[in-house]
Every structure is written in structure tokens, then in C-alpha cells.
Amino acid sequence: MIHVIASITVRESQRESFLEIFKENIPRVLEEEGCVEYSVTVDFQTDIFIQDTEVSRVTVIEKWESFPHLESHFTAPHMLDYKARVEGMVENVSLKILEEA
């Protein structure tokens, strides 16, 4: 099982538009072979001092049956369309690709 945590920094003024486009794509991703979980989250604001919060950050939590399934995801037609639609909204993307210990 492959776990992915993707941190996407979005222009603050574009956050709601970005989330709308992202959520439209979720059903297509969930239909991909090997996709176990795919969800979008935003930081929950608390007063916990060790929490790292960022209003413009969107975090995607994914699970894939294998790394080849994840690799196929990156070039799926709906993902290429999604990337083109959000290109001007995204400032930075960081991925953590993990396996179970």
C-alpha cells in the first residue's frame, strides 16, 4: 500500500475556486484502478501551539494499491485536464510518498 500526502499552496484569493475544481475531479480519481482513498482537506484552526497551519494550504490524502497505480494517476487524462485548469491558482506542490512500516 502506498500513502501520499500532497501539500498544495494555492493563491489565497483562488482557494475556493481551486477546491471546487479539485472536488469535481475526485469521483474520476476514485474510479482509477488501484485507488483506495483520495480526499482533499484544509487546515483545521486550533490553539494548539505545535500545529502548523496555513490558510492557503490544501492537503490531499491518498492511498494506492501500488506505486505503478500512483504513477498511472499522474498521467490520467482527467488529471492532465485538472492540472491545466488549476495551473494559475497553484503556487507550490510538495509530495510525501510513503509506504507502511
DSSP file (Angstrom, degrees, kcal/mol; ACC not computed):
  #  RESIDUE AA STRUCTURE BP1 BP2  ACC     N-H-->O    O-->H-N    N-H-->O    O-->H-N    TCO  KAPPA ALPHA  PHI   PSI    X-CA   Y-CA   Z-CA
    1    1 A M              0   0    0      0, 0.0    99,-0.8     0, 0.0     2,-0.5   0.000 360.0 360.0 360.0 133.2    0.0    0.0    0.0
    2    2 A I  E     -AB  64  99A   0     62,-3.0    62,-2.8    97,-0.2     2,-0.4  -0.918 360.0-160.8-108.5 132.4    1.3    3.4   -0.9
    3    3 A H  E     -AB  63  98A   0     95,-2.8    95,-3.5    -2,-0.5     2,-0.4  -0.910   6.2-166.3-111.3 140.2    0.2    6.5    1.0
    4    4 A V  E     -AB  62  97A   0     58,-2.3    58,-2.7    -2,-0.4     2,-0.5  -0.993  12.1-172.0-129.9 133.5    0.5   10.0   -0.4
    5    5 A I  E     -AB  61  96A   0     91,-2.3    91,-1.8    -2,-0.4     2,-0.6  -0.969  13.3-170.7-120.7 112.7    0.3   13.3    1.3
    6    6 A A  E     -AB  60  95A   0     54,-2.5    54,-2.9    -2,-0.5     2,-0.6  -0.913   7.3-160.5-107.8 121.9    0.3   16.2   -1.1
    7    7 A S  E     -AB  59  94A   0     87,-3.1    87,-2.4    -2,-0.6     2,-0.5  -0.904  10.9-172.0-101.9 120.6    0.6   19.7    0.2
    8    8 A I  E     -AB  58  93A   0     50,-3.3    50,-2.8    -2,-0.6     2,-0.6  -0.955  13.3-152.3-118.0 120.1   -0.7   22.3   -2.3
    9    9 A T  E     -AB  57  92A   0     83,-2.8    82,-3.3    -2,-0.5    83,-1.4  -0.830  21.3-169.9 -91.8 121.7   -0.2   26.0   -1.7
   10   10 A V  E     - B   0  90A   0     46,-3.2    80,-0.2    -2,-0.6     5,-0.1  -0.854  34.7 -95.2-113.8 143.9   -2.9   27.9   -3.5
   11   11 A R    >>  -     0   0    0     78,-3.1     3,-2.4    -2,-0.4     4,-0.6  -0.403  38.9-129.0 -55.1 127.4   -3.2   31.6   -4.1
   12   12 A E  G >4 S+     0   0    0      1,-0.3     3,-1.0     2,-0.2     4,-0.3   0.848 107.5  53.5 -53.6 -39.5   -5.4   32.7   -1.2
   13   13 A S  G 34 S+     0   0    0      1,-0.2    -1,-0.3     2,-0.1     4,-0.2   0.646 112.7  46.0 -70.6 -13.5   -7.8   34.5   -3.5
   14   14 A Q  G <> S+     0   0    0     -3,-2.4     4,-2.8    75,-0.2    -1,-0.2   0.375  80.1 104.0-107.9   1.7   -8.2   31.4   -5.6
   15   15 A R  H <X S+     0   0    0     -3,-1.0     4,-2.7    -4,-0.6     5,-0.2   0.898  81.8  45.3 -56.4 -48.4   -8.7   28.8   -2.8
   16   16 A E  H  > S+     0   0    0     -4,-0.3     4,-2.0     1,-0.2    -1,-0.2   0.901 114.9  48.0 -66.2 -40.1  -12.5   28.3   -3.2
   17   17 A S  H  > S+     0   0    0      2,-0.2     4,-2.2     1,-0.2    -1,-0.2   0.914 112.2  50.6 -64.0 -42.2  -12.3   28.1   -7.0
   18   18 A F  H  X S+     0   0    0     -4,-2.8     4,-2.9     1,-0.2    -2,-0.2   0.942 109.9  49.5 -59.6 -48.7   -9.4   25.6   -6.6
   19   19 A L  H  X S+     0   0    0     -4,-2.7     4,-2.9     1,-0.2    -1,-0.2   0.878 109.0  52.9 -60.7 -38.5  -11.4   23.5   -4.2
   20   20 A E  H  X S+     0   0    0     -4,-2.0     4,-1.7     2,-0.2    -1,-0.2   0.942 112.5  43.6 -62.0 -48.1  -14.4   23.4   -6.5
   21   21 A I  H  X S+     0   0    0     -4,-2.2     4,-1.0     2,-0.2    -2,-0.2   0.914 114.6  50.6 -63.2 -43.6  -12.3   22.2   -9.4
   22   22 A F  H >X S+     0   0    0     -4,-2.9     3,-1.0     1,-0.2     4,-0.9   0.942 109.4  49.7 -60.5 -48.9  -10.5   19.7   -7.2
   23   23 A K  H 3< S+     0   0    0     -4,-2.9     3,-0.4     1,-0.3    -1,-0.2   0.826 104.2  59.6 -63.2 -32.3  -13.7   18.2   -5.8
   24   24 A E  H 3< S+     0   0    0     -4,-1.7     4,-0.3     1,-0.2    -1,-0.3   0.825 107.2  48.2 -62.1 -30.0  -15.2   17.9   -9.3
   25   25 A N  H XX S+     0   0    0     -4,-1.0     4,-1.9    -3,-1.0     3,-0.6   0.668  87.4  86.2 -86.3 -18.8  -12.3   15.6  -10.2
   26   26 A I  H 3X S+     0   0    0     -4,-0.9     4,-2.6    -3,-0.4     5,-0.2   0.890  85.4  53.3 -55.1 -47.5  -12.5   13.3   -7.1
   27   27 A P  H 3> S+     0   0    0      0, 0.0     4,-0.9     0, 0.0    -1,-0.2   0.880 109.4  50.1 -58.4 -36.0  -15.1   10.8   -8.5
   28   28 A R  H <4 S+     0   0    0     -3,-0.6     4,-0.4    -4,-0.3     3,-0.4   0.900 111.3  48.3 -67.4 -40.0  -12.9   10.3  -11.6
   29   29 A V  H >< S+     0   0    0     -4,-1.9     3,-1.8     1,-0.2    -1,-0.2   0.919 106.7  56.1 -66.2 -42.5   -9.8    9.6   -9.5
   30   30 A L  H 3< S+     0   0    0     -4,-2.6    -1,-0.2     1,-0.3    -2,-0.2   0.741 103.1  56.9 -62.8 -21.6  -11.7    7.2   -7.2
   31   31 A E  T 3< S+     0   0    0     -4,-0.9    -1,-0.3    -3,-0.4    -2,-0.2   0.590  83.5 110.7 -83.2 -11.2  -12.6    5.2  -10.3
   32   32 A E  S X  S-     0   0    0     -3,-1.8     3,-1.8    -4,-0.4     2,-0.2  -0.346  83.7 -98.4 -65.1 143.5   -8.9    4.8  -11.3
   33   33 A E  T 3  S+     0   0    0      1,-0.2    -1,-0.1    36,-0.0     3,-0.1  -0.429 108.7  16.4 -61.4 129.6   -7.5    1.2  -11.0
   34   34 A G  T 3  S+     0   0    0      1,-0.3    31,-2.5    -2,-0.2     2,-0.5   0.350  86.7 134.9  90.7  -5.9   -5.7    0.9   -7.7
   35   35 A C  E <   +C   64   0A   0     -3,-1.8    -1,-0.3    29,-0.2    29,-0.2  -0.675  19.2 166.4 -81.0 123.4   -7.1    4.0   -6.0
   36   36 A V  E     +     0   0A   0     27,-2.8     2,-0.3    -2,-0.5    28,-0.2   0.765  67.3   3.6-102.1 -38.5   -8.2    3.2   -2.4
   37   37 A E  E     +C   63   0A   0     26,-1.6    26,-2.3     2,-0.0    -1,-0.4  -0.993  54.9 170.1-152.2 142.7   -8.6    6.7   -1.0
   38   38 A Y  E     +C   62   0A   0     -2,-0.3     2,-0.3    24,-0.2    24,-0.2  -0.792  19.0 152.0-157.0 109.1   -8.5   10.2   -2.4
   39   39 A S  E     -C   61   0A   0     22,-2.2    22,-2.5    -2,-0.3     2,-0.4  -0.971  33.6-134.9-142.4 155.5   -9.7   13.2   -0.3
   40   40 A V  E     +C   60   0A   0     -2,-0.3     2,-0.3    20,-0.2    20,-0.2  -0.898  26.3 177.5-112.2 139.8   -9.0   16.9    0.0
   41   41 A T  E     -C   59   0A   0     18,-2.7    18,-2.6    -2,-0.4     2,-0.3  -0.916  16.4-151.5-136.3 161.1   -8.6   18.6    3.3
   42   42 A V  E     -C   58   0A   0     -2,-0.3    16,-0.1    16,-0.2    13,-0.1  -0.920  42.9 -79.4-128.6 159.1   -7.8   22.1    4.7
   43   43 A D        -     0   0    0     14,-0.7     2,-0.6    11,-0.4    10,-0.1  -0.329  37.7-138.1 -62.2 132.5   -6.1   23.1    7.9
   44   44 A F        -     0   0    0     -2,-0.1     2,-0.4     1,-0.0    -1,-0.1  -0.839  24.3-128.0 -90.4 119.9   -8.4   23.0   11.0
   45   45 A Q        +     0   0    0     -2,-0.6     2,-0.3     2,-0.1    -1,-0.0  -0.555  42.3 153.1 -78.4 125.9   -7.6   26.0   13.1
   46   46 A T        -     0   0    0     -2,-0.4     7,-0.1     2,-0.2     5,-0.0  -0.807  53.5-115.6-136.3 178.7   -6.9   25.4   16.7
   47   47 A D        +     0   0    0     -2,-0.3     2,-0.5     3,-0.0    -2,-0.1   0.205  68.0 130.6-100.5  12.9   -4.9   27.0   19.6
   48   48 A I    >   -     0   0    0      1,-0.2     3,-1.7     2,-0.1    -2,-0.2  -0.572  54.2-145.6 -71.5 119.4   -2.5   24.0   19.8
   49   49 A F  T 3  S+     0   0    0     -2,-0.5    -1,-0.2     1,-0.3    -3,-0.0   0.727  92.3  52.4 -65.7 -25.1    0.9   25.7   19.8
   50   50 A I  T 3  S+     0   0    0      2,-0.1     2,-0.3    -3,-0.0    -1,-0.3   0.497  83.7 111.0 -90.2  -1.8    2.7   22.9   17.8
   51   51 A Q    <   -     0   0    0     -3,-1.7     2,-0.8     1,-0.1    -5,-0.0  -0.547  60.4-146.2 -76.2 134.9    0.2   22.9   15.0
   52   52 A D        +     0   0    0     -2,-0.3     2,-0.4     2,-0.0    -2,-0.1  -0.887  27.1 178.0 -99.3 106.3    1.5   24.2   11.7
   53   53 A T        +     0   0    0     -2,-0.8     2,-0.3   -10,-0.1    -8,-0.0  -0.863  14.0 177.2-115.4 148.6   -1.5   25.9   10.0
   54   54 A E    >   -     0   0    0     -2,-0.4     3,-1.6     3,-0.1   -11,-0.4  -0.920  22.1-151.9-150.5 118.4   -1.7   27.8    6.7
   55   55 A V  T 3  S+     0   0    0     -2,-0.3    -1,-0.1     1,-0.3   -12,-0.1   0.842  98.9  50.2 -60.4 -35.6   -4.8   29.3    5.2
   56   56 A S  T 3  S+     0   0    0    -14,-0.1   -46,-3.2   -47,-0.0     2,-0.4   0.389  90.5 101.2 -88.3   5.2   -3.6   28.9    1.6
   57   57 A R  E <   -A    9   0A   0     -3,-1.6   -14,-0.7   -48,-0.2     2,-0.4  -0.768  48.2-171.3 -96.1 134.5   -2.6   25.2    2.0
   58   58 A V  E     -AC   8  42A   0    -50,-2.8   -50,-3.3    -2,-0.4     2,-0.5  -0.981  10.6-155.0-117.6 133.3   -4.7   22.4    0.7
   59   59 A T  E     -AC   7  41A   0    -18,-2.6   -18,-2.7    -2,-0.4     2,-0.5  -0.943   2.0-158.8-116.5 128.0   -3.7   18.8    1.7
   60   60 A V  E     -AC   6  40A   0    -54,-2.9   -54,-2.5    -2,-0.5     2,-0.5  -0.891   4.4-159.3-104.8 131.1   -4.6   15.8   -0.4
   61   61 A I  E     +AC   5  39A   0    -22,-2.5   -22,-2.2    -2,-0.5     2,-0.3  -0.951  19.5 173.7-113.9 123.6   -4.6   12.4    1.3
   62   62 A E  E     -AC   4  38A   0    -58,-2.7   -58,-2.3    -2,-0.5     2,-0.4  -0.918  21.5-165.6-131.6 152.2   -4.3    9.4   -1.0
   63   63 A K  E     -AC   3  37A   0    -26,-2.3   -27,-2.8    -2,-0.3   -26,-1.6  -0.994  12.6-176.2-135.7 134.7   -3.9    5.6   -0.8
   64   64 A W  E     -AC   2  35A   0    -62,-2.8   -62,-3.0    -2,-0.4   -29,-0.2  -0.957  32.8-129.5-129.4 147.0   -2.9    3.5   -3.7
   65   65 A E  S    S-     0   0    0    -31,-2.5     2,-0.3    -2,-0.3   -30,-0.1   0.840  90.2  -5.6 -63.4 -33.2   -2.6   -0.3   -4.0
   66   66 A S  S  > S-     0   0    0    -32,-0.2     4,-1.5   -65,-0.1     3,-0.1  -0.971  70.5-104.5-155.4 166.1    0.9    0.1   -5.6
   67   67 A F  H  > S+     0   0    0     -2,-0.3     4,-2.7     1,-0.2     5,-0.2   0.890 117.2  57.9 -64.7 -40.7    3.4    2.6   -6.8
   68   68 A P  H  > S+     0   0    0      0, 0.0     4,-2.1     0, 0.0    -1,-0.2   0.869 104.2  53.5 -58.5 -34.1    2.6    1.8  -10.5
   69   69 A H  H  > S+     0   0    0      2,-0.2     4,-1.7     1,-0.2    -2,-0.2   0.924 109.5  48.0 -63.7 -43.0   -1.0    2.7   -9.8
   70   70 A L  H  X S+     0   0    0     -4,-1.5     4,-1.3     1,-0.2    -1,-0.2   0.921 109.5  52.8 -62.6 -43.8    0.1    6.1   -8.5
   71   71 A E  H  X S+     0   0    0     -4,-2.7     4,-0.6     1,-0.2     3,-0.3   0.899 107.9  50.9 -59.5 -40.9    2.4    6.6  -11.5
   72   72 A S  H >< S+     0   0    0     -4,-2.1     3,-0.9     1,-0.2     4,-0.4   0.855 102.5  62.4 -64.2 -34.4   -0.5    6.0  -13.8
   73   73 A H  H >< S+     0   0    0     -4,-1.7     3,-1.2     1,-0.2    -1,-0.2   0.884  94.5  61.0 -57.3 -41.1   -2.6    8.5  -11.9
   74   74 A F  H 3< S+     0   0    0     -4,-1.3    -1,-0.2    -3,-0.3    -2,-0.2   0.779 112.7  35.9 -61.8 -27.0   -0.2   11.3  -12.8
   75   75 A T  T << S+     0   0    0     -3,-0.9    -1,-0.3    -4,-0.6    -2,-0.2   0.282  82.6 129.5-112.2  10.2   -0.8   10.9  -16.5
   76   76 A A    X>  -     0   0    0     -3,-1.2     4,-2.1    -4,-0.4     3,-1.0  -0.401  68.5-119.0 -62.3 141.2   -4.5   10.0  -16.4
   77   77 A P  H 3> S+     0   0    0      0, 0.0     4,-2.1     0, 0.0     5,-0.2   0.863 113.5  52.3 -52.6 -41.3   -6.5   12.3  -18.9
   78   78 A H  H 3> S+     0   0    0      1,-0.2     4,-2.1     2,-0.2     5,-0.1   0.805 108.8  51.5 -68.2 -27.2   -8.7   13.8  -16.1
   79   79 A M  H <> S+     0   0    0     -3,-1.0     4,-2.7     2,-0.2    -1,-0.2   0.881 108.1  50.4 -75.1 -37.6   -5.5   14.6  -14.1
   80   80 A L  H  X S+     0   0    0     -4,-2.1     4,-1.7     2,-0.2    -2,-0.2   0.894 112.7  47.8 -64.5 -38.5   -3.9   16.4  -17.1
   81   81 A D  H  X S+     0   0    0     -4,-2.1     4,-2.0    -5,-0.2    -2,-0.2   0.928 111.6  49.9 -65.9 -45.4   -7.2   18.4  -17.5
   82   82 A Y  H  X S+     0   0    0     -4,-2.1     4,-1.8     1,-0.2    -2,-0.2   0.928 109.4  51.7 -57.7 -47.1   -7.3   19.2  -13.8
   83   83 A K  H  X S+     0   0    0     -4,-2.7     4,-0.7     1,-0.2    -1,-0.2   0.886 109.9  49.3 -60.2 -39.7   -3.7   20.4  -13.9
   84   84 A A  H  < S+     0   0    0     -4,-1.7     3,-0.4     1,-0.2     4,-0.3   0.881 110.4  51.2 -66.5 -37.7   -4.4   22.7  -16.8
   85   85 A R  H  < S+     0   0    0     -4,-2.0    -2,-0.2     1,-0.2    -1,-0.2   0.821 118.2  35.7 -70.7 -31.0   -7.4   24.2  -15.1
   86   86 A V  H >X S+     0   0    0     -4,-1.8     3,-2.0     1,-0.2     4,-1.4   0.393  83.0 110.8-103.3   2.9   -5.7   25.0  -11.8
   87   87 A E  T 3< S+     0   0    0     -4,-0.7     3,-0.4    -3,-0.4    -1,-0.2   0.853  81.7  42.7 -49.7 -48.0   -2.3   26.0  -13.2
   88   88 A G  T 34 S+     0   0    0     -4,-0.3    -1,-0.3     1,-0.2    -2,-0.1   0.564 111.8  56.9 -77.7  -7.6   -2.5   29.7  -12.4
   89   89 A M  T <4 S+     0   0    0     -3,-2.0   -78,-3.1   -79,-0.1     2,-0.4   0.730  90.3  81.6 -92.3 -25.5   -4.0   29.0   -9.0
   90   90 A V  E  <  +B   10   0A   0     -4,-1.4   -80,-0.2    -3,-0.4     3,-0.1  -0.692  44.1 176.1 -93.5 130.1   -1.2   26.9   -7.6
   91   91 A E  E    S-     0   0A   0    -82,-3.3     2,-0.3    -2,-0.4   -81,-0.2   0.771  70.2  -3.8 -95.9 -34.2    2.0   28.4   -6.1
   92   92 A N  E     -B    9   0A   0    -83,-1.4   -83,-2.8     2,-0.0     2,-0.4  -0.990  53.0-158.3-160.3 148.9    3.7   25.2   -4.9
   93   93 A V  E     -B    8   0A   0     -2,-0.3     2,-0.4   -85,-0.2   -85,-0.2  -1.000   9.7-177.0-133.2 134.9    3.2   21.4   -4.6
   94   94 A S  E     -B    7   0A   0    -87,-2.4   -87,-3.1    -2,-0.4     2,-0.4  -0.999   9.3-159.0-131.5 131.8    5.0   19.1   -2.2
   95   95 A L  E     -B    6   0A   0     -2,-0.4     2,-0.5   -89,-0.2   -89,-0.2  -0.890  12.1-167.2-113.6 141.2    4.6   15.3   -2.1
   96   96 A K  E     -B    5   0A   0    -91,-1.8   -91,-2.3    -2,-0.4     2,-0.6  -0.989  11.6-168.2-117.9 117.4    5.3   12.8    0.6
   97   97 A I  E     +B    4   0A   0     -2,-0.5     2,-0.3   -93,-0.2   -93,-0.2  -0.939  17.9 177.7-108.4 119.4    5.1    9.3   -0.9
   98   98 A L  E     -B    3   0A   0    -95,-3.5   -95,-2.8    -2,-0.6     2,-0.3  -0.818  22.2-155.6-126.1 155.7    5.1    6.7    1.9
   99   99 A E  E     -B    2   0A   0     -2,-0.3   -97,-0.2   -97,-0.2     2,-0.1  -0.915  40.1 -88.2-125.4 159.3    4.9    3.0    2.5
  100  100 A E              0   0    0    -99,-0.8   -98,-0.0    -2,-0.3     0, 0.0  -0.388 360.0 360.0 -66.8 141.3    3.7    1.1    5.6
  101  101 A A              0   0    0     -2,-0.1    -1,-0.1    -3,-0.0     0, 0.0   0.432 360.0 360.0 -87.7 360.0    6.4    0.4    8.1
